[in-house]
Amino acid sequence: MKLVNNTHWQTRHLKAFAVRVLRDIIDDPGKRRQVVLRVHHGRGKHRGAIHGLAYVGGTKADVYVPARCCADVDKIQLCRIMAHEFAHLRGLSN
């Protein structure tokens, strides 16, 4: 898995959560290596919320976290959002 961190949060902390969640959701090591997770600050009306975007069957997922000015990151909610987006990559839909 490749993690692209576009936030002020520490990459190693985000990657620790992402790797653990990814192992539970996608069991094929080859597919896990193809995953690209991009982490951004939320914008607009979602600025203070954790949310994400991924296409079913794709390889890229985006997760949006609050900017420093808005709030701290709820770690459990972050893992839930990552799991939801990784499930889309696996092929599941809402």
C-alpha positions, 0 to 999 in steps of 0.5 A: 500500500502506498500512502500519500499524506497531504495533511499535517498529521504524521504519516507513520501514524496514519499508515499504522491505522491504514495497514491494520485495517487494510489487512482485515478488509483485503486478504489478497497481498497482491491487491493490497500492494496496489492500493493507494490511500490519499489523505487530505484535509476536508474542505467546504461543509465537510471541513470538520468531518472525516469522510472518504471516497473510493470507487468499487473495484478501484485501487485508489481511496481518498480519506478526508480528515479535519484540518488543525483548526477544526478538530482532532481526529477520532481514531475509531471513526477514521478506521471505520471510514478507511474500512468502508473505502477499502471495502469499495476497493474490494468490490463491495457497494453501499 
